């Protein structure tokens, strides 16, 4: 269940972190962030082939003690340069107010380099939406060059989406390889113990074969199901459960590593010399080069360390890695290398971590490895949730349910749909490949691809956000990019052996994300191009006889200026709207969160006499758009605050429609409207409005909702009479009832569109039909919800005219002759005359008259059926 947010949730990023919180986060991060990198010893050396190509009995990587030293030297420097220097010391500094990951870097570039392709970045009213979030930075020579080239904007977006897909793909592969490695270790331990089951060598061999066939994959699948089932408990609870397991695991493998160093090869630390790296590169061939793909796995989890930053704090992650994780991992790898150097081909599976554990404690190792492998997958699963949440908020992922599992740390989220999808794909990988080596090739490609994306975006952040010289930015890109391209080339050599599966996942996720972003942008462009001016609505009354009915109408729209097309369509067909109108827009900004005191912008549309307001609610990409039951009364209370502040507010903004005032700060004069709480039925709380447009008929059982009524404070000399009258009119409109208007549009590609656009639109339509409802429609009473334009399609038209609106309504009969059209208009005029009479009646009778008007309109229209024709006008 989603807990309510506390005030500390939004102030978390601004308060000084205490050492108590740092230690607490450090403890939790061991179980969440560092599980992946801590369990990497299970398969780093184990995935390096022990047999050479073309049937050779020995691999060139395990020919002598010298080659083992070279492998360990590569592991040491890779772990030190990539994990320690790049991520812990540099990349973690580029957090976006406590959030990490590729999309955090992209959001920094969107704000400070203005390269965003998101809706709120491209509208003409950008300064009204996010004026105080864009800091003043010293102009860089690189910034204008990037801003003026639109292709660079698309390239950065595709890079961010590509990195997000790599992180999600890693979230699929990591649970599979971690758990399957531990299950294989269990199988090897049971096979080693087969002499206890039978004294016959043939029988022992048969038992070992049965263990190999039935132990690894089934046990891995069972552990995976349990792991993903635990995700709903949230990061905090899982961290407290998993942290002791990882701590015991690290202490155990660190102790085993120290034991092997002392008893097998105390000189193993000589291998940290870069000379051994040079010797490895000097004697490199195709077989040895491909083994770098396995060595790369030692830094698995480094990218997740950055992506999980929103779940913990920067200080806690740094301290934990430098003081605990890094030295123990070096001990473990050094001990395993020392064991391998003294036992080359002496025992079966000598390169696996299981073989290096002394026999008296091997059973403890098996149990710990199974537990740690399950926990080790948590880092990438949690990182996948964070990445998906960021993509969702920025309009790059289909709508899914996001549950915030903590009211103290807003970045801790759980996404049920993504969780089950990751579980299904992980089970598919485990059952389909049932081989650690093949999964390791795909995982290595995912790791290095994600790192390469981070390197590219980070170099731009250094130049554009940190305002360092281009030389520093280029040095970062060349140094770390060279290392990662080297590993990427090694992974590509194993493409046909299993890495191809990552490309399948990439195509699946990237196509879905690009299609969703493309469809979202086209819908937004359609709304912008088909909106009408505010003068159209304010001057509509005298020209068409538009009447105002009692009550409040909330019109939800994505645009922040003008009148949305669906509402103008509604007014044209039914010339009446409520006494008070509020246009509500939700905007997700490229920042992690927006404080409540800066969240809402309120302004007027037209003069005071029209009583039309606009409310812009701004949210960060790590926040949940609040869809709670009290949103309606919260907006009304904010409008009352706006009315009281309108005359003398110093923090107002000038938009195309007038002043916008930031509301939500505590007022010294008290609230303009005083809430009075009561309880009522949801179906009786609001008034139903029926119309000729498609209206939602989804019934629901009456539920008890919190009904909030408002009253004015006692007479105050600071409150003028005109202000008091307007506030009283707002209260009266609230008491008369509320209706909610939503626009529904459907995309359809024009016949002349190319195949790629048709494919993107088709995928978007499929995702839109199967995704979650928009957040604004979730808790709206069905009896008060009016969906306008659900049968109007916006077709993509290329050229100077852009997109256009075509009416695809499907009436029961067609109107093909002038006489039939005259008959229809006569019936419509009679219905409108009855509507004007109904406006003078009490509100409940008004609803009855409107319903009667629609029934008469349908009867009159169908009384003279037109001839059957194929074309409608």
N, C-alpha and C positions, 0 to 999 in steps of 0.2 A: 504493500500500500504506500502511496505517496505521502510522506509526512509533510506537515505544513512547514513553510519556511519561517525561520526565526530571524530576528533582526541581524544576528551575527552572520547570517548567510551572505549578505551583500556587503558587509563591512569587513569580511574576511581578508580580502585582498589589500586592505588599507591599514590593518592593525599590525603592530610589531609582533612578530612571532616570538613566543616565549620558549625557553629551553625545555620546559615540560612538554609543550606541544611538539617541539622538534624531536624529542626522544620518543614520544608516542607515535608520531608519523614514521620515524625511523624503524621502529619495531613492526608496524603494520606494513611498511614498504618491503620488508624482507620477504613477506609472504605473497605480496602482490607483484611488485616491480621486478624483484631479483630472482624469482623462481625460475625463469627461463634461462638466464645466464648461469645460474647455479646448477642446473641439471644438464648443461651442455657437455660436461665430461662423460656422460653416458654414451655419447655417440661421436665425439670429435675424432679420437683415434680409431674408434670402432668402425667408422665408415670409410677409412682409408683401405683400399684393397690390399690384401696380403698376397694375392697371386698376380703375376704379371700378365701382360697381354700375350695372345697367341699360345696360351697353355703353359706359360712359364710358371714354375713352381714357386718362385719368389718374386715379390714385387720389388721394383727398384727403390721404393720408399723405405723398405725394411731389409736392406741388404747388410747393413753393418751398424755398429754403434754410432758411427759418424753420421749416417743418414738420419738416425733417430734424433741426434743432437740438432741437426738442421731443422727438422720438423718442430721440435720444441722451441727453437729460436724464433721461428716464424710465428708460433702461437704467442710467445711472450711479447714480441713487438706489435703484433696485430692487436692483442688485448690492450696493450699500453697506449698505442697511438690512436686507435679508433675509439675504444670505450672510454679510456681515461682522459686523453687529451682532447679529442674532438667533442665527445658528448658531454662529459662531466665538467670539463673546464671551459668549453666554448659554447656549444649549442644550448646548454641549459640556461645560459645567460640571455638567450633570445626568446624568453617566454613572453607570452602575450597576457600580461597581468595575471600570471600564475598558470596559464594554460600552455600546453605544448603540443607537438605534432606538426605535420606538414601544413595543415589548415591554419594553425596558429601563425606560422611563418607567412602564409598567404594572406591572412587577415592583416598582418602588419604592413605588407606591401600594398594592400588595398587602401589602407588609410593614409600611409605616408608617401606612397608613390602614385596613388590614384590610378591604379591599373585594374580596378575591380570591374567585373562584368555582371554584378548582381543588380537586381532591380533598384534598390535604394541608392546605388552608385550612379545610375544612369538617368535618373529623372531630373527635371529642371529645378526641383525644389530641394536639392541635396543639402544645402546649408541649413534648411529648416529642420531636416530629419536628424542630422548628426553634426550640428554646428560645433558643439563644445567638445566633441570627441576627437577632432582632428587637431593635433598640436601644431604649433608653429616651429618648423624645422628650417635650418639653414639650407638654402637652395644648393643642390648638388648638380654637377654638370651631367651626370648620368641620368638624373630624373627626367629632364625634358625630353631626352632622346627616347626613353622608354615610354613616356606618356604619349608621344606623338605617333608612335607606331602601334596600330591596333593589333597587328599580328603578335606582338610581344605580350599583349594582354591575354590573348587566347592561349599562347604558349604557356604562360604562368598558370592559368586555370587548369589546363590539361596536365601540367606537371603536378599541381596539387592533387588533382583527382587520381592521377597515376600513383602518386605516393600513398594516397588513402587506400587505393585498391591493393597495393603491395602489403600494407599493414593488415588489411582484412584477410588477404590471402595467407599471410603469415599466421593469422589467428585460426585459419583452417588447418594448416600443415603442422604447426607446433604441437597441438594436443596429440595429433596422430603419431608424430615421430617420438615425442617424449614418452608417451604411454607404451607404445609398441617397443621402444628400446628397453624399458624396464620389464615388460612382459617377456621379451626375449632373454633378458638376464635371469628371470625366474625359470624359464625353460632350460637354460644352460645349467642352472644350479640343480634342478631336478634331474637332468640327464647325468650330471656328475654324481648324483646320489643314487643312480639306478642300481648299483651293486647291492644296495640294501634290499631291493625288491626281488632280485633273482641272482643266483650264482652262475647261471649259464651265460656265457658271452653273447651267444646269439639272442637269447631272451633279453639281455640288457640292451643290445643294439636295437631290438624291436621296440622296447619300451621307450628308448630315446627318440626313435622315429615318431612314435605316437605322441610323445610330449611335444615334439617340434611341430607336429601337425595340428594339435588341438589346444595347446596352451597359449601361444602368443596372441593370435588374433581374437579369439573369444574373450579372453581376460581383458585385453585392451579395449574392446568394445564395451564391456561391462563397466570398466573404470571411466570411460568417456561419458557414458550415459549418466553416471553418478556425478561426475564433475560438472556437466552442464546443468544438471538438475539443481545443484547447490547455488547457482548464480543469483537466484532471486533473493537470497539473503543480503546481498549488497556488499560493497567493498569493505566497509568497516568490520562487519561480522566475519566475512571470509578472511580478512587480514588477520584478525585475532586467532582464527582457527588454524590458518595455514602457516603463520609466522613461526610458531614453535617447531613445526615439521621441517621447514627449510633451515632453521638454526641448527637443529640436530643433524640434519643431512650435511650441512657445511662443516660442522665440527667433526663429523665422522670422516668425510672424505679428506679433510685437511689432516686429520690424524693419520689416516692410512697413507696419504702422500708423504708425510714426514717419516713414517716408518719405512716406506720403500726407499726414500732418499738415503736414510742411514744404513739400511741393510743391503741395498742393491748398488747404488752408485752415488756416493757423496759428492762427486765432481760434476753432477749434472748442471749445476748453476753456472759452470763455465760456458754453457751453451747460450747464455743470454747475450754473448758477444755478437755484434753485428757481422762479424767475420763469417759465422755459420750461415747467415742469410745470404751473404755474397757467394759462398760456396754452393749453396742450393741453387741460386739463380745461374751460376756459371755452368753447372752440370745439368741444367734443366732440359727435359725433353717432353714430348706430349703426355706421356704417362704420368710423370712427376707433376707437370703443370696442372693436370686435371685433379690431382689430389689436393690442390689449394682450395677447391670447393668444399672439401671436408674441414680444412683448417679454419675456413671462414666461419664455421658454425660456433667457434669459441666466442665470437662477439654477438651471437644470437641473443636478442633481448635488449641490445643497446638502443635501437630505435624505439622499442616499447618503453624504455626508461624515459625517453623524452615525451612520448605520447601520453604516458600515465602521469605526467607532471600535474595535471589538474586534480588528481585524486589525493595528492600529498603536497609537500612543499619542496622548494628547490634546495633549501639548506639540508633537510633531512635526507634527500636522495643523494646529495654529494657526500655528506658525512658517512653514510652507510656504505657507499661503494668504496671510498678511499680507505676507511679505517677497518672494514670488515670483509667485504666481498672480494675486493681485488687481491689482497695478500693470501687469502685462503685458496682462491682459484689458482694462483701461481704455485702454491704448495701442492695442490692436487695434480695439476698438469706435470709439474716437475717430478713428482713421485711416480706417476704413471709412465712417464718417459724413462725414468731410471729403471723401472721394472721391465719395460719392453726391451731396453738395451741389453739387459742381462738374460733375457728369456726368449730371444728371437727364435721362433718356430720350435721352441722346446715343448710347448703345450698347445693344445688346440684353442683358438680364440685368444691368443696371447695379447692381442691389441685391444681387447675389450676391458672396460674398467672392472668388470666382475672378476676377471682372472687375477687382477693385482691385489685383491682383498684376501688377507690370510684366512685359511679355512676355519679356524675356531669362531670367527665372527662373520662368516659369509652369510649365515641365515639372517643376521641383523641387517646386513647390507641389502639383502633381497627385499625385506619388508620396507626398509627406509626408501629404497629406490622406487618401489611401487607408489608409495605415498608422495615422495618428492616429484616424481614424474607427473602425477596428476596436478600437484600444486604448481609445477613449473610451467604448465600451460596457462595459468591464470594471468600472467603478465600480458600476453598477446590478446587474450579474450577481453580483458578490461580495456586494453588500448583500442581494440576494435569497437567497443561500445563508445568510447570517447570520440573516435574518428567519425563514426556514423552519426553521433549526436551533433557534431560540428557541421558535417555535410548536410544534415537535415535542416538545421537552422538557416543555412546559407542557400537553401533551395537547390541542393545537388543530390538529394536522396529522397526516394518516395516516403510518404507520410507513414510513420510507424509510432507505436506507443513508447514513450520514454518515461521511465520511473526514476525519480531522484531518490536515492536510498539514504541520503543524509541531509539533515537541515543545518549542518555546520560547514560542510564542504560541498559547494554547489556543483562541482565537477564529477561527483560520484553518481554514476547513472547505471541503470540496468535496462536493456532493451529486449523484451521477450521474443519478438519476432526474429531479431538478429541472432539471439542466443540459439533458438531452435534451428535456424538455417545453418549456423556454424556447426552445430552438432551433427546434422544430417551430412554435411559436406565432409566433416572429419571422419565420420563412420564410413562414408564412401571411399575416402582415401585409404583408410586402414584395411578395409575389406578388399578393395580393388588391387592395391599394390602388395599388401601383406609382406612388405620388404622395407626394412629401415633404410637401406642404401638408396633405393629409388626415391623415397620421400625426402631424404636428405638432399638430393640433387635439386629438387623443386624448392625446398626450404632455403637452401643457399642462394638460389636465384632471387627469391623474394627478399631476403635480407639485404643483399648487395644492391638490388634495384631501389629499395626504399632508402638506403643510405645515400645513394647517388642523387636521388631527388632532393634529399635534405641538404646535401652539399651545394647543389645548384641554387636552391632558394636561400640558403644561409649566406652564400656569397653576395646575393642581391641585398639581403638584410644588412650585411656589413657595410655595403656601399651607400644604400639609400636610407636606412633607419639609424644605424650607428654613425653615419656620416664619416666613415673612415675613407682613406684614399683608395683609389682604384687599384693601386699596387698591392695593398693589404688584401683586398677582396680577391684579386686575381691569384695571389699567392695561396690563399685558403683553397680556392677552387682547384688550382693546379696540383697542390700537394696532396690533399685528400682525394681529389678526383682521380689522380693517377693510381693511387693504391686501390681504390674501389673499382676502377676500370680493369685493373690487373685481375682482381678476383672475379669480376664479371666475365671476362674472357675465359677463365678457368671453368666457370659454371656453364657457359655456353657449349663447352666441349662435351658436357654431359646432358645436353638438351634432349637427345633421343632416348636417354636412359630413365627419364622420369620428370625432368624439368619442364617438359611440354605441358604438364598438367597445370602448372601455374599460369601459362598463357591462356588456357581454357578458362580458368577463374578470372583472369584479367579481362578477357573479352566479355564474360558474363557481367561482372560488376561495372566495368568502365562503360559499356554500352548502356546499361540501365541508368547510370548516373548522368551520362551525357544526354540521353533521351529525356530524362526528367528535367534537367536544367534547360534543355532546348525548348521543351513544351512549356515550362514555367515562364521562360522569357517571352515566348510568343504570345501567351495569354496576357502577360503584363503589357506587351507592346500593343496588343489589341485594345486593352482597357485604356491605354494612354491615347491611342489614335481615335477612339470612338467616344471619349468623354465629351460632355457638353459643359459650357461655361456656367458659372454660378448665376450670371445674369439671366440665363435661360429659365432657371427655376424660380428666381425671385420675381421675374416679370411675367411668369406664366399665368398667374391668377387673373389679372384683368383681361387677357386675350382669350383664354379658353374657359374661363369660369371655374377655375380650380378651387375646391373647397377644402377647408381644414377641419379635420375631425378631432375630437378630444383624445388625448393620450400622447405617448412618446413612441417614436419610431427610431429604431437603431438600424442603420444601414451599414453593413460590413463591406468594405472595399479595400483593394490593394493600393489604390491611388491616393495621393495626399493633397491633390488640388483638383478642383472641378467636380462635376457630378458624374458618377459612373453610368455607363451606357445602359445597364440593366434597370436602373432606377428610372431613367428617362423613358425607357420602354414601358415601364409600369405606369408612370404618370400619363403617358400618352394614351394608354388603353383605359385607365381608370383615373380620371382627373381629380384625385383627392389624396391628401396625405395628412399626417398627424399635426397636432397643434405645436409639438416640439419635435424637431428632427435632429438626430446626432449621427454624423458620418464617422465611423470608427475604423481606424486603420492600424494593423499590427505590423511593425517593422522590426526585422531582425538585423541588427547592426554588426559590422565586422569587429566587435569587441567581445570579450568573454561575458561580461555582465554590465548591466546599467543599474546604478543605485536607485532605490524607490523615489528618492527626492528629485531625481532627474528623469524619471521614466515617462511622464505624461506631458504632452503638449495639448493645450486647449485653445481654441480660437473660434471666432464667429464666421459664418458664411452669410454675407449681406449685412443689412442694417439690423439694429436691435429688434425692430418690430417683427422681423421674420421668425425669430426664435429658432434659428438653424445654427448648429454648432458642429465643429469638427474636433475629434479627439484622435491623437496619434499616440499609440502605446508602443514604446521602444523596448526591445529585449536584446540581450546578448546571445551569441551563438551557443553558449553553454547553459542558458537558462531555459526553463520551461515556460511557455506562454500560458499564463494562468487561465484555466477554463473553469474556475470554481463558480459556485452559485452566487457569490456576492459581487460578481463583476458589474452587474447592472447598477446596483445601488452605489458601488464605488465610483462609477462614472458620473452618476447623478450628483454625488457629493462633491466630486471634483469640479463639475460644471458650476455648482453653487459657489465653490471657492473661487473659480475663475470670475464669476460675476462680481464677487466682493473685491477682487484684486484688480479688476479691469481698469479702473480709473487711475490708479497710482502705482502700478507695478513697474519696477525698474528693470526686471529681467524678461522683457518681452521681445519678440522677434517679429520682423516684418516679412510676411509672405505675400504671395500674389493675391490672397484673399483678405489680408488684414493682419492684425497682430496675433501671434501665437505666444501663449504664456506658459512657462514651466510651472506646473502645479504639483502639489504633493508634499511640500515642506510644512513642518509644523507652524501654525499661525499663532502669533501672540494675542490676537484678538479672539481666538476661539474659532470654532467651526461656523460657517455660514448656515449650514443645515445640521440639525441635531437628529440623529437616527433613533428610532423607537422600534425595538425588535418585537416581532410576534411570529406566529406560525400559521401557515395556510396550506391548502392543497395546491400542487403545481398546476393542475388543470384549471383551477379557478383563479389563479393569480393574474392571468393576462387575458386579453380579449382576442378572440379569433377573428381574423380578417380574411375573407375568401375573395378571390379575384379570378379573372379569366386566365391568368398565368398559371403555370404549373405550381401547385401548392402542395406542401408535404402533408400526407395523410397518415403518417406513422403514429398510430395510437400507442399510448402507454398507460399503465395503471397509475392511478393517483398516488403520488408520494408526498410526504410531508416535507416542505421546504421552508427555509427561514424567510419570512416576509418582513421586510424592513420598510417602515414608514418614516417620513421626515416631518419635522416641524421647525418653525423659525425660533430663534432665541428671543428672549425678552427684549423689549424695546431698548435700543442703544442709541446714544447720540451720534455714534460713528456710522450707523447704517441709515442712509438716506431713504426717503419714502419711495422713490422710484426703484431703488435697488430692492427694497423690501417687497414691492409689488411684483417685480420680475421673479424673485425667489418664490413667492407664493404661487405664481402661475406655474412654475416648474413643479412645485409640490402637487398642485391640482392635476397637472398632466400626468404625473406619476400615479396618482390615485385612480385616474381614469383607465389605466391599463397600458400595456406595452406590447409592441409587435417588433419582430426581428426580420430583416430583409437580407437575403443572401443571393448573390449572383451565381448562376451555374452556367458555364460555357463549355462546349465540347469542340476539340480541335479536329479538323479533317483536312488532309492534304489535297490541294488542287490537282486536277488531272494532269496538268503540265509540269508538276513538281518532279524533281529527279528522284531516283531510287533511294538515295541516302536519306533525303528528307521524309519520304514516305515511310521508310523503315523507322526513323526516329519518332515520327508522329504515331505510328502504329504501336510501338513499344510504350510510348507515353500513355496512350489511351488504355492499354492493357494494365499498366501499373496503376493508373488513376482509378480504374474500376475496382481494383483489388486492394488498394491501400486504405489506410484509415481515413475517416472523415476529417475535413478541416477542423482545427481546434475550436473555432468559434461556434461550430454547430453541435458540439458534443453535449453541452448541458443546457441548451436552449429548450424550453418547453415546446413540445411538438405542436400544441394547439396555437401557439403564437408565432410559429415559424412560417415565413412566406419565402419560397425559393423562386426567384424570377429568372427567366431565361434558360431554364434547364433543357429546352428543346431548340435552342438557337446555336448554330455552329459558327465558329470563327474559322474561315478558310484562309489558308496562307496564300497571299497573292504577292508575287514578286514584281518589282518594277517601281515606278515612281509613285504609284498610288498606294503602295504598301498593302496592308491588310484591309479587307472590307467585310462588312456584316451582311450576311444573307439570311433571310427569314426562312427557316426550314420547319415551320410549324406544320403539323399534320392534322387539319380539321377533319371532321367526319364527312363533310361534303366540300366540293370545290365550287368556286364562283367564277363563271366563265362569261357571262353576258352582262350588259349594262343594266338590264332590268333586274337581274338577280342582285347586282351590286346595290342598286337603289333600294331594293327591298331590305337588304341587309342593313344599310345605313339608316333606313327609317326605323327598323327594330332597335338599332343601337341608340338612336336619339331618344326613343321612348324610354329605354332603360336608363339613360343618363338623366332624364327629367325626373324619374322616380328616385334616382340617387340623390338629387338636390333636395327633393322633399324629405328624404330620409335623414339628411344631415341636420335637420332642425329637430329631430326627435331625440329622446334619450339614447344613450349609447347601446344598450342591449337591443332596443328596437332598430337601431341603425344596422346592426349586424344582420337582423332578420330581413330588413329591406334589401340589403346588399345580396344576400343569398337568394331572395326572391327575384332580384333583378337578373342574376345569372341564369336562373331556371327559365325565366321568360325569354331571355336573349337566346338561349339554346332552342326553346320551343319555336320561336318566331323564325329563327334561321333554318331549322329543319322542316318547317311546315310546307315549304315549296322546294323539294329536292331538285337540284340541277341535274342535267343530263350527265352521264358518265363520260368523262374525258380523261386523257392521260396527262395533261399539263394543267398545273394550278397557277393562278395569278394572285 
